[in-house]
Amino acid sequence: MNLSIRPVPRLHGEITVPGDKSITHRAMLFGALAQGPSRVKGFLDGGDCRATMGCLQALGARIEQMGADELVIHGPGLRGLQEPDDVLDCVRSGTTMRLLAGLLAGQSFFSVLTGEPQLRRRPMDRVVQPLRQMGACITGRQGGRLPPLSISGTKLRGTEYVLPMASAQVKSCVLLAGLYAEGPTTVVEPAPSRDHTERMLRARGVPLESQGARHTLRGPVSVNLSRLDTVVPGDFSSAAFFLVGALLLAGSEVLLRGINTNPTRTGLLDALRNMGASFSLLDEREEGGEPVADIAVRAQPLRGVEVGGDLVPRMIDEFPIFALAATQAQGLTRVRDAAELRVKESDRIATIVEALRALGARIEARPDGFDIEGPTPLRGAWVDSHGDHRLAMTLAIAGLLAAGETVVANAESIPDSFPGFEDRLHLLTEGAWP
């Protein structure tokens, strides 16, 4: 699918965005480990979360959709999962594969995790290594580095694992395996990553202790997780596209309602504040154990900054749209310590540089980031999103700024994380569409 975008004078209005993808994945998964019905209201009905749903159904969970935005998950319980009749198709979702690897390692049956070619190119050794340290029996291509992953469930032992990089997916995978392991399982992070798994496990009665970046779960957990209804807030990563678009288009004013403002997710706000931007967080509240607010943003000038260190894992999914912001900032922006971008849905360092350069940006790739000199006027062009949903949406926002028409190729992956993205663009733009 190609997406054609033309420039607009401004963004104006208020919108909601779909539910948080990370929370939706975990709410479904933990609902399956409870016994009886759990409700998930405001879930993200996107391709990645549908992949998790399909895998859980194949493992014995019964999941009903009630209306447009509510699921009821009838969980078989912590030890009630069943051997699937076929391979488990994670489609394009790395979160699905990595979290399920942890869950399945301690079961009493055999399973295989696979997906589409894009996912089968993504590294899985980062979860295979700690799981093998716990006694798991996992094989895969290139010694377990690449999917498909074949898992022969077995008894696990607790371990202490020091993450080589901050990764919520790896942390969650190990903690899920720890539910079934004999003795304490400890995960130590080099920097804070999103903490939805820890919040949800505690809320469901699991004795998880966190001291700074050290998280310990004492297993095996002998009772089912508590049934719990979850309200999923708006996904900050989805809101980020319109937030940055409003900053860059003169005269813009946008209100984003009901957005998750968990501090492990909002590193982009800190980076943009360092660039001179300001935001209003309105009606700050808590929903489903997560901090939530309405975010008001208007157009403002930006200046170049350096981004690295502990800020990187807190904005790892927002670097494509951050790079677009940097093309319009005064001066040099440097991104470092972000080599993780190389192993996302695409090599996001290479693809960001390729696409923004095609639009006229002055950007250079570095091994662990990029350098951008701004501000630079952008010009419309044909640009390839390489099937990467976040890159595709970034390029759509870039097309609102660029002179002439911008065509974003291979944009069919956008609904993986943001179904209804085009509808929100229609609501906030004035004449962006041919």
C-alpha positions as CSV (number, residue, x, y, z in Angstrom):
1,M,0.0,0.0,0.0
2,N,1.2,3.5,-0.9
3,L,0.2,6.5,1.1
4,S,0.1,9.9,-0.7
5,I,0.4,13.0,1.4
6,R,0.4,16.7,0.6
7,P,1.5,19.7,2.7
8,V,-1.0,21.4,5.1
9,P,-0.9,24.8,6.8
10,R,-1.4,23.4,10.4
11,L,-2.8,20.7,12.6
12,H,-5.7,21.7,14.8
13,G,-8.2,19.9,17.0
14,E,-8.4,17.1,19.6
15,I,-8.2,13.4,19.2
16,T,-7.8,10.1,21.1
17,V,-5.4,7.4,19.9
18,P,-5.7,3.6,20.2
19,G,-4.9,1.8,23.4
20,D,-1.3,1.2,24.5
21,K,0.2,-1.7,22.5
22,S,2.6,-2.9,25.3
23,I,-0.2,-2.9,27.9
24,T,-2.6,-4.7,25.6
25,H,-0.1,-7.5,24.9
26,R,0.5,-8.0,28.6
27,A,-3.1,-7.6,29.7
28,M,-4.2,-10.4,27.4
29,L,-1.3,-12.6,28.4
30,F,-1.8,-12.2,32.2
31,G,-5.6,-12.7,31.7
32,A,-4.8,-16.1,30.2
33,L,-2.7,-17.0,33.3
34,A,-5.7,-16.2,35.5
35,Q,-8.6,-18.6,35.9
36,G,-11.9,-17.2,34.9
37,P,-12.9,-14.0,33.1
38,S,-10.7,-10.9,32.9
39,R,-11.8,-7.8,31.0
40,V,-9.5,-5.6,28.9
41,K,-11.2,-2.3,28.0
42,G,-9.7,0.0,25.4
43,F,-7.5,-2.7,24.0
44,L,-5.4,-2.0,20.8
45,D,-7.1,-3.9,18.0
46,G,-3.9,-3.9,15.9
47,G,-2.0,-6.5,14.0
48,D,0.6,-7.1,16.6
49,C,-1.9,-7.6,19.4
50,R,-4.0,-9.8,17.2
51,A,-1.0,-12.0,16.9
52,T,-0.8,-12.4,20.7
53,M,-4.5,-13.1,20.9
54,G,-4.3,-15.8,18.2
55,C,-1.4,-17.5,20.0
56,L,-3.1,-17.4,23.4
57,Q,-6.3,-18.9,21.8
58,A,-4.2,-21.7,20.3
59,L,-2.8,-22.3,23.9
60,G,-6.3,-22.8,25.3
61,A,-7.5,-19.3,26.3
62,R,-11.0,-18.3,25.2
63,I,-11.1,-14.7,24.2
64,E,-14.3,-12.9,23.3
65,Q,-14.6,-9.4,21.8
66,M,-17.4,-7.3,23.3
67,G,-18.1,-4.3,21.1
68,A,-15.4,-2.3,19.5
69,D,-12.9,-1.9,22.3
70,E,-13.4,-4.6,25.0
71,L,-12.1,-8.1,25.4
72,V,-13.2,-10.8,27.9
73,I,-10.4,-13.4,28.4
74,H,-11.4,-16.7,30.0
75,G,-8.1,-17.9,31.2
76,P,-7.2,-21.5,31.8
77,G,-4.8,-20.5,34.6
78,L,-1.1,-20.6,35.3
79,R,-0.9,-24.4,34.6
80,G,-3.9,-24.8,32.4
81,L,-2.3,-23.9,29.0
82,Q,-2.5,-26.7,26.4
83,E,-0.1,-27.9,23.7
84,P,-1.0,-26.1,20.4
85,D,-2.0,-28.2,17.4
86,D,0.1,-26.2,15.1
87,V,3.0,-23.7,15.1
88,L,2.2,-20.4,16.9
89,D,2.2,-17.6,14.3
90,C,3.5,-14.3,15.8
91,V,3.1,-12.6,12.4
92,R,5.3,-9.5,12.7
93,S,5.2,-9.0,16.4
94,G,8.6,-9.3,18.2
95,T,6.8,-8.6,21.6
96,T,4.6,-11.6,21.0
97,M,7.5,-14.0,20.3
98,R,9.8,-12.8,23.1
99,L,7.1,-12.8,25.8
100,L,5.7,-16.1,24.8
101,A,9.2,-17.7,24.7
102,G,9.4,-17.0,28.4
103,L,5.9,-18.3,29.1
104,L,6.3,-21.5,27.1
105,A,9.8,-22.4,28.4
106,G,8.4,-23.7,31.7
107,Q,5.4,-25.6,30.3
108,S,5.1,-29.4,30.1
109,F,4.6,-29.4,26.3
110,F,6.3,-28.7,22.9
111,S,5.7,-25.5,20.9
112,V,7.1,-23.6,18.0
113,L,7.1,-19.8,17.6
114,T,7.4,-18.5,14.1
115,G,6.1,-15.5,12.0
116,E,6.5,-13.6,8.8
117,P,9.9,-13.1,7.1
118,Q,10.4,-9.7,8.7
119,L,10.1,-11.2,12.2
120,R,12.2,-14.2,11.3
121,R,15.1,-11.8,10.6
122,R,14.9,-10.3,14.1
123,P,17.4,-11.5,16.8
124,M,16.0,-13.8,19.5
125,D,19.2,-14.9,21.1
126,R,18.7,-12.1,23.6
127,V,15.8,-14.1,25.2
128,V,17.2,-17.6,24.3
129,Q,20.4,-17.0,26.3
130,P,18.8,-16.2,29.7
131,L,16.2,-18.9,29.2
132,R,18.8,-21.5,28.5
133,Q,20.6,-20.2,31.7
134,M,17.4,-21.2,33.5
135,G,17.5,-24.7,32.0
136,A,15.1,-24.1,29.0
137,C,15.3,-26.4,26.0
138,I,15.2,-24.0,23.0
139,T,16.5,-24.4,19.5
140,G,16.3,-22.1,16.4
141,R,18.1,-21.1,13.3
142,Q,21.8,-20.1,13.7
143,G,21.9,-21.7,17.2
144,G,18.8,-20.0,18.4
145,R,19.7,-16.5,17.2
146,L,16.9,-16.4,14.7
147,P,13.3,-17.8,14.6
148,P,11.5,-20.1,14.3
149,L,12.1,-21.1,17.9
150,S,11.4,-24.7,18.9
151,I,10.6,-25.0,22.7
152,S,10.4,-28.2,24.6
153,G,8.9,-27.2,27.9
154,T,10.8,-28.3,31.0
155,K,11.4,-27.6,34.7
156,L,13.3,-24.3,35.1
157,R,15.5,-23.0,37.8
158,G,15.8,-19.4,39.0
159,T,18.7,-17.3,38.0
160,E,20.2,-13.9,38.2
161,Y,20.5,-12.3,34.8
162,V,22.1,-8.9,34.1
163,L,20.7,-7.5,30.9
164,P,23.4,-6.4,28.4
165,M,20.9,-3.7,27.2
166,A,17.8,-2.1,28.7
167,S,15.0,-4.1,27.2
168,A,11.4,-4.5,28.6
169,Q,10.8,-7.4,26.3
170,V,13.8,-9.4,27.6
171,K,13.0,-8.4,31.2
172,S,9.4,-9.5,30.8
173,C,10.4,-12.8,29.1
174,V,12.7,-13.8,32.0
175,L,10.1,-12.8,34.7
176,L,7.4,-14.8,32.9
177,A,9.7,-17.8,33.0
178,G,10.4,-17.1,36.6
179,L,6.7,-17.8,37.4
180,Y,7.5,-21.5,36.8
181,A,11.1,-21.6,38.0
182,E,12.4,-23.2,41.2
183,G,13.9,-20.5,43.4
184,P,14.3,-16.7,42.9
185,T,14.6,-15.2,39.5
186,T,16.4,-11.8,39.4
187,V,16.7,-9.4,36.4
188,V,19.1,-6.5,36.7
189,E,18.7,-3.6,34.2
190,P,21.5,-1.3,33.1
191,A,18.9,1.5,32.7
192,P,15.1,1.7,33.4
193,S,12.9,0.3,30.7
194,R,9.1,0.3,30.5
195,D,7.7,-1.3,33.7
196,H,4.2,-2.5,32.6
197,T,5.0,-6.1,33.4
198,E,6.1,-5.4,36.9
199,R,3.0,-3.3,37.6
200,M,0.7,-6.0,36.2
201,L,2.4,-8.8,38.0
202,R,2.1,-7.1,41.4
203,A,-1.5,-6.1,40.7
204,R,-2.3,-9.8,40.1
205,G,-0.8,-11.0,43.4
206,V,2.6,-12.1,42.2
207,P,5.4,-11.4,44.9
208,L,7.7,-9.3,42.7
209,E,10.2,-7.1,44.5
210,S,11.9,-4.2,42.8
211,Q,14.8,-2.3,44.2
212,G,15.9,0.3,41.7
213,A,16.9,-1.6,38.5
214,R,16.9,-5.0,40.3
215,H,13.7,-7.1,40.0
216,T,13.2,-10.4,41.9
217,L,10.4,-12.9,41.6
218,R,10.3,-16.0,43.9
219,G,9.0,-19.1,42.1
220,P,7.4,-21.3,41.3
221,V,4.2,-19.3,41.8
222,S,1.7,-21.9,43.2
223,V,-1.6,-20.1,42.5
224,N,-3.2,-18.6,39.5
225,L,-2.8,-14.9,38.8
226,S,-5.7,-12.9,40.2
227,R,-8.4,-12.0,37.7
228,L,-8.3,-8.3,37.0
229,D,-10.1,-5.9,34.7
230,T,-7.7,-3.6,32.9
231,V,-8.4,-0.2,31.3
232,V,-5.8,0.4,28.6
233,P,-4.8,4.1,28.2
234,G,-3.9,5.8,24.9
235,D,-0.5,4.7,23.5
236,F,2.1,7.4,23.9
237,S,4.1,6.1,21.0
238,S,1.0,6.6,18.7
239,A,0.4,10.1,20.2
240,A,4.0,11.0,19.4
241,F,3.4,11.4,15.7
242,F,0.8,14.1,16.1
243,L,2.6,15.7,19.0
244,V,5.7,16.3,16.9
245,G,3.6,17.3,13.9
246,A,1.9,20.0,15.9
247,L,5.3,21.3,17.2
248,L,6.6,21.6,13.6
249,L,3.7,23.1,11.7
250,A,3.3,26.8,12.4
251,G,0.0,27.8,14.0
252,S,-0.8,24.2,15.1
253,E,-2.7,23.5,18.4
254,V,-3.6,19.9,19.2
255,L,-5.0,18.2,22.3
256,L,-4.3,14.5,22.7
257,R,-6.7,12.9,25.2
258,G,-6.2,10.0,27.6
259,I,-2.5,9.3,26.9
260,N,-0.3,7.0,29.0
261,T,2.3,9.2,30.7
262,N,4.2,6.4,32.5
263,P,7.7,8.0,32.9
264,T,9.4,4.8,31.5
265,R,7.6,5.7,28.2
266,T,7.9,9.5,27.9
267,G,11.5,10.0,27.2
268,L,10.5,11.8,24.0
269,L,8.9,14.5,26.0
270,D,12.1,15.0,27.9
271,A,14.2,15.1,24.7
272,L,11.8,17.7,23.2
273,R,11.8,19.8,26.3
274,N,15.6,19.8,26.0
275,M,15.1,21.2,22.5
276,G,13.0,24.0,23.9
277,A,9.5,22.6,23.6
278,S,6.9,22.8,26.3
279,F,3.7,20.9,26.9
280,S,0.7,21.1,29.1
281,L,-0.4,17.9,30.9
282,L,-4.0,18.3,31.8
283,D,-6.3,16.2,34.0
284,E,-3.5,14.0,35.3
285,R,-4.9,10.9,36.8
286,E,-4.4,7.1,37.2
287,E,-6.3,4.5,35.1
288,G,-5.7,0.8,35.4
289,G,-2.6,1.4,37.5
290,E,-1.0,3.7,34.9
291,P,-0.5,7.5,35.0
292,V,-2.7,9.1,32.3
293,A,-3.1,12.8,31.1
294,D,-4.4,14.9,28.3
295,I,-1.5,16.5,26.4
296,A,-1.8,19.9,24.9
297,V,0.8,21.0,22.4
298,R,1.3,23.9,20.0
299,A,3.9,24.9,17.4
300,Q,7.2,26.0,18.8
301,P,10.8,26.5,17.6
302,L,13.3,23.8,18.5
303,R,17.1,23.7,18.9
304,G,19.5,20.8,18.3
305,V,20.5,18.6,21.3
306,E,22.5,15.5,22.1
307,V,20.5,12.3,23.1
308,G,22.1,9.2,24.7
309,G,22.5,7.2,27.8
310,D,19.5,6.3,30.0
311,L,17.2,8.4,27.9
312,V,17.4,6.1,25.0
313,P,15.4,3.1,26.3
314,R,12.7,5.5,27.5
315,M,12.1,6.7,23.9
316,I,13.3,3.8,21.8
317,D,10.1,3.6,19.7
318,E,10.0,7.3,19.1
319,F,13.4,7.8,17.4
320,P,11.9,7.9,13.9
321,I,9.6,10.8,14.7
322,F,12.3,12.4,16.9
323,A,14.6,12.4,13.9
324,L,11.9,14.3,11.9
325,A,11.7,16.9,14.7
326,A,15.5,17.3,14.5
327,T,15.4,18.1,10.8
328,Q,13.5,21.3,11.7
329,A,15.5,22.2,14.8
330,Q,18.2,24.9,14.8
331,G,21.7,23.4,14.9
332,L,23.1,19.9,15.3
333,T,21.3,17.0,16.9
334,R,23.3,13.9,17.8
335,V,21.8,10.5,18.8
336,R,24.1,8.0,20.4
337,D,23.8,4.7,22.4
338,A,20.8,3.7,20.2
339,A,22.3,0.7,18.4
340,E,19.1,-1.2,19.4
341,L,17.4,0.6,16.5
342,R,19.4,-1.6,14.1
343,V,17.3,-4.7,15.1
344,K,13.8,-3.3,15.1
345,E,11.1,-3.9,12.4
346,S,13.8,-2.5,10.1
347,D,17.3,-1.3,10.6
348,R,15.8,2.0,11.8
349,I,19.1,3.9,11.7
350,A,19.7,3.0,8.0
351,T,16.0,3.4,7.0
352,I,15.5,6.7,8.8
353,V,18.6,8.1,7.2
354,E,17.7,6.9,3.7
355,A,14.1,8.2,3.9
356,L,14.8,11.6,5.4
357,R,17.7,12.2,3.1
358,A,15.4,11.5,0.2
359,L,13.2,14.3,1.5
360,G,16.1,16.7,1.7
361,A,17.3,16.3,5.3
362,R,21.0,16.6,6.2
363,I,21.4,13.4,8.2
364,E,24.3,11.0,8.6
365,A,24.2,7.5,10.0
366,R,26.5,6.5,12.9
367,P,27.0,2.9,14.3
368,D,24.7,3.7,17.3
369,G,22.6,6.6,16.1
370,F,22.7,9.5,13.7
371,D,23.6,13.2,13.3
372,I,21.1,15.7,11.9
373,E,21.8,19.4,10.9
374,G,18.8,21.6,10.8
375,P,16.6,23.3,10.0
376,T,16.2,22.0,6.5
377,P,13.2,22.6,4.2
378,L,11.8,19.2,3.1
379,R,10.6,18.4,-0.4
380,G,8.1,15.8,-1.4
381,A,9.5,12.5,-2.8
382,W,8.8,8.8,-3.1
383,V,10.1,7.2,0.1
384,D,10.1,3.5,1.2
385,S,9.0,2.7,4.7
386,H,10.3,-0.9,4.3
387,G,7.2,-2.3,6.0
388,D,8.1,-0.6,9.3
389,H,4.9,0.9,10.8
390,R,6.7,3.6,12.8
391,L,8.8,4.7,9.9
392,A,5.7,4.8,7.7
393,M,3.8,7.1,10.1
394,T,6.9,9.3,10.5
395,L,7.1,9.8,6.8
396,A,3.4,10.6,6.6
397,I,3.9,13.4,9.1
398,A,7.0,14.5,7.1
399,G,4.8,14.8,4.1
400,L,2.6,17.4,5.8
401,L,5.7,19.6,6.0
402,A,7.3,18.9,2.7
403,A,6.8,20.9,-0.5
404,G,4.8,18.9,-3.1
405,E,3.5,15.4,-2.8
406,T,5.1,12.7,-0.7
407,V,4.4,9.0,-1.5
408,V,5.1,6.6,1.4
409,A,5.6,3.1,-0.1
410,N,4.9,-0.2,1.8
411,A,2.7,1.5,4.4
412,E,0.4,-1.5,4.9
413,S,2.0,-2.2,8.3
414,I,0.6,0.9,9.9
415,P,-2.4,-0.9,11.4
416,D,0.0,-3.2,13.3
417,S,0.2,-0.5,16.0
418,F,-2.1,2.3,14.9
419,P,-5.4,1.2,13.2
420,G,-7.2,4.4,12.3
421,F,-4.0,6.5,11.8
422,E,-5.3,8.0,8.5
423,D,-8.7,8.9,10.1
424,R,-6.9,10.9,12.8
425,L,-4.9,12.7,10.1
426,H,-8.1,13.6,8.4
427,L,-9.5,15.0,11.6
428,L,-6.5,17.2,12.4
429,T,-5.4,18.3,8.9
430,E,-7.1,20.7,6.5
431,G,-6.8,19.4,2.9
432,A,-3.8,17.0,3.3
433,W,-5.4,14.4,1.1
434,P,-5.6,14.4,-2.7
